[in-house]
Amino acid sequence: QLFPNISGRLFDLASSVICDSASGALLAICNGYVLYDSVGNIMDGGDSLVPSKIFHHNPAPNGQATQGSIILPKGSTGLFYVITPTITDSMYDFWTNNPQFQKAPFDLLQYHIFDMNANGGLGKVIQKDIPLLTNVEMSKVGMMACRHANGYDWWLLKQALDTNMIYTFLVTKDTITL
């Protein structure tokens, strides 16, 4: 078994990974709700990457939508962004208290920053819960990234709900901008 420390935890729909660009070695894995280090332990500060109510919605915290996390480099210094589309506690309350509504759109896109230089190379989340989009209806699926033509920045794309609208973000070593 590759990760004995994470047996029983699901890594299917919302999973993302990042590997060392030189060696190919696994650095971190995210299931949309929790960030794990390369040996399968929760990274220091990597628990609860989403608001409390959705985090505790399932017995084992695990993202339930495809494309539910993405990890991108923050320059070349060992820092990384992990981006998670999710639902705020207030939208969660509305959704659970109004079952007649069939859709429960995500209304929060946020990011976190982790440093792989910390903890002997196992990493540490150094900033959490930084909002990119709030109070908009986003599809639970439909997030991807592609490298910018300059070779080091990235484009992050996130789909709005029930439209062809795509939110486009420029991801650089310094910031993420809409």
N, C-alpha and C positions, 0 to 999 in steps of 0.2 A: 504494500500500500504506500503510495507516494507521500501522503500527509496523514500520518496516524493521529495527529492532534486534532484533526477536523473531521474525523469519521462521523457520519450521521448528519452532517451539515450539508445543505444543498448548494451546489454551484451550477445552476443550469441557466435560468432565464436572464438574470441581471449581472452575470459575471463579467469581469474584465481582469486582465493581467498586464503586468509590465515586466519586461526582461531587460537585463543588461545588454546594451547595444553592441558591446565588444565580445562578450563571452556567451551570450544567450542564456545566462543563468537567471532563473526566476528571482525577482525582487519582491513583488507584492501581488496579492490577489484580492479582489473585492467582490462581494456578492450583492452589491447595491445598498446594503445596510451596515456592513462591517468590513473593515480592512484588515487583512491578515498578512503576516510577514512570510518570508520564504520557507520557514519550517512549519507553518500552519498555526501559529499562535496569533491571537489578536494583537495587532501592532499597538504599541504604546499610544494611547489616545484614539485608536481606530475603531472603538465601539460606537454604536449609535450615531451613524452618519446621516440619519434622517430624524425628523421630529418624533417625539416620544410616543404618540398614539399609534402611528403606523409602524414604528419599530416594535411595539409590543403586540401588534395585531396577530402575528403568527407565533406559535410556540417557539420555533427557532427563527430568530431574525434573519430574513432572507428576502431579497427583492423578488417580486412576483411578475415583473414585466420584462420582456426582452429589451435589450439595449438600455438597461437600468443603471449602468455605471460605465464610466470610461476613464482611463488613466492616461495622462499625457505628460511629457517632460516639461519642466519649468526651467528651460535652459539646459546647460550641461554640467550643473554643479551638484547633482544628486538630489535635487528637489523635484517634486512631481505634484501635479494637480490630480485629484480624483473628483469627478463631476457626477452628481446624483440628481436626477429628476425625482420629485416626490410630491407628497401631499401635506399641506400644513395641518396642524391640529384642528383649526377651525373648519377647514374643508372636510376633514375626517369626521368631525361631529355632525356637520350638515349631512354628509353622505350616510352615516349610520343612523341618524334620526329621521331620515326621509327615504325609506327604501323604495318608494314609488319612482324615484329618479334612477334610471337605468345606468346613467353614466356617472362616473366618479373621476373627473379629470384631475390630472396633476396640476397644481397651481404654484409650484415652487421648483426652481432649478438653482441648485447651489453647488459650491465647490469647497474643497478642503485641500490643504497643502501638507505634504509629508516630506520628511528629510531622511533619505536613505543613509546619510552619514552618521546618524545617531544610533545609539545602542549597539555598537559594534557591527554595524551594517544591517541590522534587522529593522531599522527605521523607527520613526516617531512622527505622529501627526502634530504639526506645529501651529496650524490654524484650522479652525472648523467653522462650518455653517455660514459661509460667505455667500449671500444671495446674488444670483445673476439675473433671474426673472422672478417676479412675484406678482400675485393677483392676476395671472393670465391662465387661460385654459389650454393646457398642453396635452398632447397625446401621451399615453403611457409608453408607447414605443416610438421609434423614429428618432434616434439620436446616433450620430456618427461623427467621425472626424477624418480629415485628410490633411496631409502635409501641404503647407503653403509653398508656392513656387520659389520662395527665397531659401528653402531647404532646412529651416530651423523653426519657424513658427508653424502654427496649425490653424485650420478652420474647424470650428465645432458647429454642427448643424443640429437643430432641435425642431421637431415638427409641432405646429399648433394643432389643436383639436378640431376635427371635422372641417378642415380647410386645407388648401394647398400651401398655406403660408409656412415658411421655414424661417426660424430665427437663426441668424448667422452671427457667430462670434469669432473674433480674432484672438487666438491664444498665443501670448508671447511669454518670454522669460520674466517679464515685469508685471503683466496683468492680463485679464480677460476683458475684452470690450465688445459690446453689442454693435 
